[in-house]
Amino acid sequence: MKEDQIRKAVARRDHEAMEWVMNQYAGLLWKIVYSILHNASSEEIEECVADTFFAFWQNPLSFQPERSSLKNYLATIAKHKAIADIQYFLKYKLVYPGEKARRFSKEPRTSYLDSKYTFSNVRNTSHLIPKIILDKRGR
């Protein structure tokens, strides 16, 4: 299928077209998300990949085939969603010194948000962010 045909089919809510996209790009997106969320569980990585496909399903016409390939478009969405997950983790799941990094979870742990662990302590956790995030070009 050509990418413009895929885009139009998904815009018409063609489930077969979306299934084709998912079968075609799930492995690639999994690798991209895993490279960023390497401490996350497989369920959390799978959720990020599913969120990527859902974003495309919700707004397929934002993909412009003349500007980029579908592969690059989905990879960019996956990268940004994974980075958002890390930012959420750093915001709500601060790690006590010497403690292993906790899994990602959508529920904030208020015990980690006490007065001892404020925004200034987030700067001390920059070693948890993979280098790919620190590079502005994402390469």
C-alpha positions in Angstrom: 0.0 0.0 0.0 1.2 3.5 -0.7 1.5 5.8 2.2 -1.1 8.3 1.0 -3.6 5.4 0.5 -2.9 4.2 4.0 -3.5 7.7 5.4 -6.8 8.0 3.6 -7.9 4.5 4.6 -7.1 5.2 8.3 -9.0 8.5 8.0 -12.0 6.5 6.8 -11.6 4.3 9.9 -10.5 1.2 7.8 -9.5 -1.3 10.5 -7.6 -3.4 8.0 -5.4 -0.5 7.0 -4.6 0.3 10.6 -3.9 -3.4 11.3 -1.5 -3.4 8.4 0.3 -0.3 9.8 0.5 -1.9 13.2 1.9 -5.2 11.8 4.4 -3.3 9.6 5.8 -0.9 12.3 5.2 -2.5 15.7 8.7 -4.0 15.9 10.5 -0.8 14.9 8.5 1.3 17.4 9.1 -1.2 20.1 12.9 -0.9 19.6 12.7 2.9 19.6 10.7 3.1 22.8 12.8 0.4 24.5 16.0 2.3 23.6 14.6 5.3 25.6 12.6 3.5 28.3 15.1 0.7 28.9 14.2 0.6 32.7 10.5 0.2 32.0 8.6 -3.0 32.0 7.5 -4.6 28.8 3.8 -3.6 29.6 4.9 0.0 29.8 6.8 -0.1 26.6 3.8 -1.8 24.9 1.5 0.9 26.2 3.8 3.6 24.7 3.7 1.8 21.4 0.0 1.5 21.5 -0.3 5.2 22.4 1.7 5.9 19.2 -0.7 3.9 17.1 -3.7 5.5 18.8 -2.3 9.0 18.1 -2.1 8.0 14.4 -5.6 6.5 14.4 -7.0 9.7 16.0 -5.5 12.1 13.5 -4.1 10.3 10.4 -4.4 13.4 8.3 -1.7 15.1 10.3 0.7 12.7 8.5 1.9 14.4 5.3 3.5 11.9 2.9 5.2 14.6 0.9 7.2 15.7 4.0 8.1 12.4 5.5 7.7 8.7 5.3 5.1 6.9 7.5 7.9 5.1 9.2 9.7 8.3 10.3 6.4 9.9 11.3 5.5 7.1 13.6 9.0 6.8 14.9 8.9 10.5 15.8 5.6 10.1 17.7 7.0 7.1 19.6 10.2 9.0 20.5 8.2 12.0 21.9 5.8 9.8 23.8 8.7 7.9 25.4 10.4 11.1 26.3 7.1 12.4 27.9 7.0 9.2 29.9 10.6 9.8 31.2 9.7 13.4 32.1 6.7 12.2 34.0 8.8 9.7 35.8 11.4 12.4 36.8 8.6 14.7 37.9 6.7 12.2 40.1 8.9 9.3 40.8 12.0 10.8 42.3 14.5 8.2 43.4 16.0 8.3 46.9 19.9 8.3 46.7 21.1 4.7 46.4 17.7 3.3 45.5 17.1 1.5 42.2 14.9 3.4 39.7 11.3 2.4 40.0 9.1 1.3 37.2 7.0 3.8 35.3 3.5 4.1 36.6 0.7 6.6 35.9 -0.2 7.1 39.6 2.0 9.7 41.4 3.5 8.5 44.6 2.9 11.3 47.1 5.5 9.9 49.5 8.1 10.8 46.9 6.8 14.4 46.7 7.7 15.4 50.2 9.6 18.6 51.1 13.0 16.9 50.9 12.5 16.0 47.2 11.7 19.1 45.4 12.5 20.3 41.8 16.1 21.0 42.7 16.6 17.3 43.3 15.4 16.5 39.8 18.6 18.0 38.5 20.5 15.4 40.4 18.8 12.6 38.5 20.0 13.7 35.1 22.1 10.5 34.9 18.8 8.6 34.5 18.0 10.3 31.2 19.5 8.4 28.2 21.9 10.4 26.0 19.4 10.3 23.1 17.2 12.7 25.0 20.0 15.1 25.7 20.9 15.4 22.0 18.6 18.1 20.6 18.5 16.4 17.2 17.6 13.0 18.7 20.5 11.2 17.0 
